[in-house]
């Protein structure tokens, strides 16, 4: 199953964080927070303005992004958990 996001939405796969701290302490699953970084897997074409012109999205497939904590809707695509979110929920691109 493939998903093509519509308008200004993007499909994001979370980047998992390390399970150990720098000091070597292993963090249990119950204490972990969900990561706020991910990779854009697919992006919509953009949003239409009030006068009908297409405003393209600033991010593209493959970009590493930082997004807000409670952003997006969780979906399962081919057994992997991903997020569909609006471009507004993306805080920045990691370069």
C-alpha positions as MATLAB code, in Angstrom:
seq = 'XXXXXXXXXXXXXXXXXXXXXXXXXXXXXXXXXXXXXXXXXXXXXXXXXXXXXXXXXXXXXXXXXXXXXXXXXXXXXXXXXXXXXXXXXXXXXXX';
ca = [
       0.000    0.000    0.000;
       1.342    3.400   -0.977;
       0.139    6.696    0.418;
       0.319   10.010   -1.423;
      -0.359   12.907    0.973;
      -2.741   15.585   -0.262;
      -2.288   19.365   -0.311;
       0.259   20.546    2.303;
       0.531   17.235    4.171;
       3.645   15.058    4.473;
       4.290   11.423    5.420;
       7.034   11.190    8.069;
       8.905    8.156    9.419;
      10.239    8.734   12.937;
      13.987    8.393   13.563;
      14.521    6.209   16.628;
      16.754    7.587   19.357;
      19.592    5.782   21.097;
      18.662    3.244   23.767;
      21.732    4.111   25.863;
      22.863    7.393   27.342;
      26.420    8.632   26.860;
      27.252    7.254   30.312;
      26.132    3.759   29.284;
      22.775    3.692   31.099;
      20.141    1.732   29.175;
      16.791    3.517   28.976;
      13.740    1.207   29.338;
      10.886    1.439   26.806;
       8.497    2.801   29.436;
      10.725    5.828   30.108;
      11.329    6.733   26.456;
       9.563    9.593   24.774;
       8.612    9.328   21.135;
      11.230   11.004   18.953;
      10.458   14.385   17.429;
      12.740   13.866   14.437;
      11.889   12.084   11.252;
      12.462   11.645    7.534;
       9.986   12.812    4.900;
       8.832    9.727    2.993;
       6.325   11.535    0.728;
       4.962   15.054    0.350;
       1.871   16.606   -1.193;
       2.017   19.146   -4.002;
       1.164   22.154   -1.860;
      -1.705   24.286   -0.676;
      -3.910   26.459   -2.869;
      -4.217   30.119   -1.934;
      -7.518   31.983   -1.930;
      -6.950   33.163   -5.509;
      -6.352   29.556   -6.695;
      -2.556   29.630   -7.061;
      -0.572   26.631   -5.835;
       1.855   27.383   -2.980;
       4.496   24.594   -3.095;
       5.787   22.824    0.025;
       9.252   23.785    1.343;
      10.268   20.201    2.236;
      10.912   17.270   -0.083;
      11.267   13.511    0.159;
      14.382   12.497    2.099;
      14.632   15.671    4.236;
      15.315   15.165    7.975;
      12.877   17.280    9.935;
      12.093   18.298   13.497;
       8.388   18.451   14.352;
       6.205   19.409   17.294;
       5.593   16.852   20.045;
       1.937   16.048   19.394;
       1.953   16.616   15.634;
       0.257   14.464   13.063;
      -1.874   11.352   12.882;
      -0.274    7.940   13.312;
      -0.799    5.482   10.453;
       0.651    2.050    9.623;
       2.105    1.690    6.134;
       3.402   -1.770    5.192;
       3.844   -2.639    8.878;
       5.765    0.525    9.782;
       4.367    3.274   11.999;
       4.444    6.675   10.342;
       2.863   10.095   10.776;
       0.809   12.192    8.397;
       1.046   15.865    9.336;
       0.607   19.317    7.889;
       3.633   21.286    6.806;
       2.795   23.802    9.580;
       3.636   21.154   12.217;
       7.234   20.939   10.967;
       9.528   23.173   13.015;
      12.631   22.916   10.848;
      14.795   20.935    8.449;
      17.980   19.356    9.852;
      20.961   19.941    7.578;
];
